[in-house]
């Protein structure tokens, strides 16, 4: 796993926990596209993502400001991905939003 490089707090985090459906056609390509697009958005600090063999996944994206985070939600390609996620790719999901007020690092998280 590669850790996102975040500044000293405060900053924002969007935690997206999901369970894939059986219909994942096109999912991997869209995930790659959305990750690349998000990384170019103003205020994006990075993301960390993992997926288990059972299809459960968690992606955490980090944002400099709440406004940056909210703006990303309405980017056209992201809106399309959200719609396809609801219609095809996810059995279910939960999105949580938090402001990071403290963070700690050890070991490989500090390496460049």
N, C-alpha and C positions, 0 to 999 in steps of 0.2 A: 504494500500500500504506500502511496505517496501522500504525504501530509500537505495540506494547503498551507501556504505561507501567509499568515495573518499578522496584522500590526498589533500593537498593544491595544487592549480593549479601551473603550467599548466599540463593538461592531455587532452585526446582525447575523443570525443563522436561520436557514430554512431547512428543516429536517423532514425529509420525504421518505416515509416507510411504506413499502408496497409489496403486493403479492401478485406475481405474473399469472395471467390466464393461460389456457392451452393454445391460444391464438397469438403467437408472437411474431408472425410474419412482418418484417419491416422494422421491428422494434430496435434491434441492435444498431441499424443504420441511423435511425432517428435519434437514438440516445447519443451516438457519436456526434451527430450534427448539432444537437441541442447543447451538448457539453462545450463544443467549440464556440458556438454562438454566444453562450452565456459568458464564456471566458473573455469575450471582447466587449461585454457590456460595461458602461460606466459604473464604477464602484464594485465590480465583482472582484473578490479577493481570492477565489478558488473554490474547489469542491473536493470532497472525499466520498467515495462510493464503494459499496461492497454488495455482493449477491451470493446467497447460499444456494446449494444444489437443489433445494426444494422450491426455488423461485422467489424466496423472500429477499427483498433488497432494501438498503438504506442509502440514501444520498443526502449529504449535508452540504449546502452551498453557503458561502460566507459573503457578506455584503458590507460595504463601508457605512452606508446610511440606510435608514428605513425607506427613504424615497427611492434610492437605487434598487432596493429589493422589490418594492411595489411596481416600479417601472418595468422590471424584467417580466413580471407576471403578464403584462399586456403586450409584449413583443409578438408580432403576428405569427412567426414560426413556432413560438412557444405555445401560443393559443391553439394552434393546429395539433401540436404534440399532446397537449392536455386533453383535447377532444378525443383524439385517437386512443389515448390511454383509458379514458372512461368507456369508450365504445368497444374496444378490442383487447387491449394489452393487460389490463389489470383486473383481477378478481376484486380487489379492494385496495384502498390506500388511506393513509392519514398524513396530513401536512401540519407540521407544528412550526411556529415562528418564535424565536427567542432573541433577546438581546444578550450578548456575551459581555459579562462584566468582569470576569476573571478567566485566565487560562494558565495552564502549566504545561511544561514540556520536559521530556527526558530522552536521552539516548538518540536513536535514529531520527526522531522528530526534529532534532536540532541540526541535522546534517543537510547540506545544501544540494 
